[in-house]
């Protein structure tokens, strides 16, 4: 998930979401923290963020 964080920090949303999707497939336990981590704040307005939260089982 650290690669997704780096891409989010660089403003490269597509790449960040690709890595977050990979983390979901790999069942990364840290993925549940994306809702509160400041490093993913730039992704929150993107509709893909809420879709990912729903896939994880979190409320958007």
N, CA, C and O of each residue as an XYZ file, in Angstrom:
240
protein
N       0.814     -1.186      0.000
C       0.000      0.000      0.000
C       0.863      1.257      0.000
O       0.367      2.339     -0.316
N       2.126      1.139      0.344
C       2.994      2.314      0.368
C       3.188      2.898     -1.029
O       3.386      4.104     -1.178
N       3.133      2.051     -2.045
C       3.264      2.557     -3.415
C       2.028      3.383     -3.772
O       2.143      4.422     -4.422
N       0.859      2.929     -3.356
C      -0.373      3.691     -3.588
C      -0.299      5.042     -2.884
O      -0.760      6.051     -3.418
N       0.277      5.059     -1.694
C       0.448      6.302     -0.949
C       1.356      7.262     -1.709
O       1.066      8.454     -1.812
N       2.451      6.736     -2.239
C       3.391      7.571     -2.988
C       2.725      8.166     -4.222
O       2.872      9.357     -4.499
N       1.999      7.342     -4.957
C       1.319      7.848     -6.152
C       0.264      8.889     -5.787
O       0.101      9.879     -6.500
N      -0.445      8.677     -4.696
C      -1.442      9.661     -4.262
C      -0.760     10.983     -3.933
O      -1.266     12.050     -4.281
N       0.379     10.913     -3.267
C       1.126     12.118     -2.925
C       1.641     12.865     -4.140
O       1.794     14.086     -4.111
N       1.908     12.129     -5.203
C       2.386     12.739     -6.444
C       1.242     13.237     -7.329
O       1.470     13.828     -8.385
N       0.004     12.988     -6.878
C      -1.150     13.408     -7.659
C      -1.485     12.480     -8.810
O      -2.266     12.836     -9.693
N      -0.903     11.295     -8.807
C      -1.146     10.323     -9.875
C      -2.236      9.352     -9.415
O      -1.964      8.237     -8.970
N      -3.462      9.814     -9.539
C      -4.607      9.086     -9.000
C      -4.813      7.725     -9.655
O      -5.073      6.740     -8.964
N      -4.702      7.662    -10.968
C      -4.938      6.389    -11.651
C      -4.002      5.306    -11.135
O      -4.431      4.185    -10.862
N      -2.725      5.641    -11.001
C      -1.760      4.663    -10.515
C      -2.032      4.302     -9.059
O      -1.895      3.144     -8.664
N      -2.414      5.289     -8.269
C      -2.722      5.023     -6.871
C      -3.897      4.059     -6.752
O      -3.851      3.116     -5.961
N      -4.946      4.290     -7.531
C      -6.096      3.386     -7.483
C      -5.741      1.991     -7.982
O      -6.284      1.005     -7.484
N      -4.848      1.892     -8.947
C      -4.410      0.565     -9.404
C      -3.761     -0.197     -8.256
O      -4.034     -1.381     -8.056
N      -2.901      0.485     -7.503
C      -2.233     -0.176     -6.383
C      -3.202     -0.463     -5.236
O      -3.063     -1.477     -4.551
N      -4.169      0.411     -5.023
C      -5.176      0.143     -3.996
C      -6.035     -1.057     -4.386
O      -6.394     -1.868     -3.533
N      -6.362     -1.171     -5.655
C      -7.101     -2.349     -6.126
C      -6.286     -3.617     -5.912
O      -6.832     -4.651     -5.528
N      -4.987     -3.541     -6.159
C      -4.113     -4.698     -5.920
C      -4.089     -5.050     -4.441
O      -4.103     -6.225     -4.075
N      -4.053     -4.027     -3.591
C      -4.071     -4.268     -2.146
C      -5.377     -4.936     -1.734
O      -5.385     -5.787     -0.845
N      -6.479     -4.557     -2.374
C      -7.764     -5.194     -2.080
C      -7.741     -6.667     -2.480
O      -8.171     -7.529     -1.714
N      -7.243     -6.950     -3.667
C      -7.163     -8.336     -4.150
C      -6.271     -9.170     -3.228
O      -6.554    -10.338     -2.963
N      -5.192     -8.553     -2.744
C      -4.261     -9.244     -1.844
C      -4.761     -9.279     -0.405
O      -4.105     -9.844      0.470
N      -5.920     -8.677     -0.159
C      -6.531     -8.624      1.172
C      -5.621     -7.965      2.213
O      -5.466     -8.459      3.330
N      -5.037     -6.856      1.821
C      -4.164     -6.105      2.719
C      -4.973     -5.579      3.903
O      -5.985     -4.903      3.721
N      -4.526     -5.890      5.097
C      -5.216     -5.460      6.304
C      -5.152     -3.962      6.536
O      -6.010     -3.397      7.214
N      -4.143     -3.322      5.979
C      -3.999     -1.880      6.183
C      -4.918     -1.067      5.284
O      -5.042      0.146      5.455
N      -5.549     -1.715      4.346
C      -6.415     -1.015      3.398
C      -7.594     -0.333      4.093
O      -8.099      0.680      3.608
N      -8.023     -0.872      5.204
C      -9.166     -0.290      5.912
C      -8.858      1.095      6.473
O      -9.776      1.822      6.855
N      -7.597      1.466      6.527
C      -7.227      2.770      7.083
C      -7.264      3.899      6.056
O      -7.050      5.056      6.417
N      -7.531      3.590      4.785
C      -7.483      4.644      3.763
C      -8.519      5.735      4.005
O      -8.350      6.866      3.549
N      -9.571      5.405      4.707
C     -10.639      6.378      4.952
C     -10.168      7.529      5.845
O     -10.701      8.635      5.760
N      -9.179      7.277      6.694
C      -8.745      8.294      7.655
C      -7.320      8.793      7.433
O      -6.939      9.818      7.998
N      -6.535      8.101      6.635
C      -5.151      8.526      6.422
C      -5.102      9.816      5.598
O      -5.695      9.884      4.521
N      -4.405     10.829      6.092
C      -4.297     12.089      5.345
C      -3.645     11.926      3.974
O      -3.911     12.714      3.066
N      -2.811     10.929      3.819
C      -2.107     10.742      2.546
C      -3.054     10.406      1.396
O      -2.677     10.531      0.230
N      -4.270      9.982      1.708
C      -5.241      9.656      0.662
C      -6.331     10.721      0.518
O      -7.329     10.495     -0.166
N      -6.149     11.863      1.149
C      -7.152     12.936      1.091
C      -7.418     13.390     -0.342
O      -8.549     13.738     -0.682
N      -6.397     13.388     -1.171
C      -6.579     13.842     -2.557
C      -7.443     12.890     -3.378
O      -7.972     13.269     -4.422
N      -7.584     11.655     -2.905
C      -8.381     10.665     -3.631
C      -9.849     10.678     -3.216
O     -10.700     10.183     -3.955
N     -10.152     11.223     -2.072
C     -11.512     11.134     -1.530
C     -12.590     11.746     -2.416
O     -13.694     11.202     -2.462
N     -12.336     12.843     -3.120
C     -13.385     13.383     -4.005
C     -13.645     12.524     -5.249
O     -14.670     12.690     -5.912
N     -12.745     11.632     -5.560
C     -12.876     10.790     -6.752
C     -13.923      9.702     -6.496
O     -13.873      9.050     -5.453
N     -14.869      9.487     -7.417
C     -15.904      8.455     -7.231
C     -15.326      7.052     -7.010
O     -15.967      6.215     -6.375
N     -14.147      6.796     -7.515
C     -13.524      5.479     -7.320
C     -13.213      5.216     -5.855
O     -13.178      4.065     -5.420
N     -12.986      6.282     -5.093
C     -12.671      6.125     -3.674
C     -13.861      5.525     -2.928
O     -13.703      4.571     -2.166
N     -15.054      6.086     -3.149
C     -16.252      5.553     -2.483
C     -16.564      4.134     -2.939
O     -17.005      3.308     -2.140
N     -16.339      3.845     -4.216
C     -16.555      2.473     -4.698
C     -15.606      1.509     -3.997
O     -15.999      0.402     -3.628
N     -14.358      1.931     -3.813
C     -13.388      1.082     -3.126
C     -13.788      0.878     -1.667
O     -13.700     -0.233     -1.144
N     -14.224      1.950     -1.014
C     -14.673      1.813      0.374
C     -15.794      0.784      0.485
O     -15.794     -0.046      1.393
N     -16.743      0.843     -0.436
C     -17.853     -0.120     -0.420
C     -17.350     -1.541     -0.628
O     -17.828     -2.469      0.024
N     -16.387     -1.721     -1.534
C     -15.820     -3.057     -1.771
C     -15.142     -3.591     -0.512
O     -15.205     -4.785     -0.219
N     -14.493     -2.690      0.229
C     -13.805     -3.080      1.459
C     -14.817     -3.419      2.548
O     -14.534     -4.208      3.450
N     -16.002     -2.811      2.454
C     -17.023     -3.030      3.473
C     -17.151     -1.856      4.422
O     -17.689     -1.989      5.521
N     -16.650     -0.693      3.990
C     -16.740      0.516      4.801
C     -17.781      1.455      4.211
O     -18.049      1.427      3.010
N     -18.358      2.275      5.058
C     -19.308      3.286      4.598
C     -18.538      4.444      3.981
O     -17.533      4.888      4.538
N     -18.996      4.934      2.843
C     -18.336      6.114      2.234
C     -18.536      7.365      3.065
O     -18.049      8.435      2.697
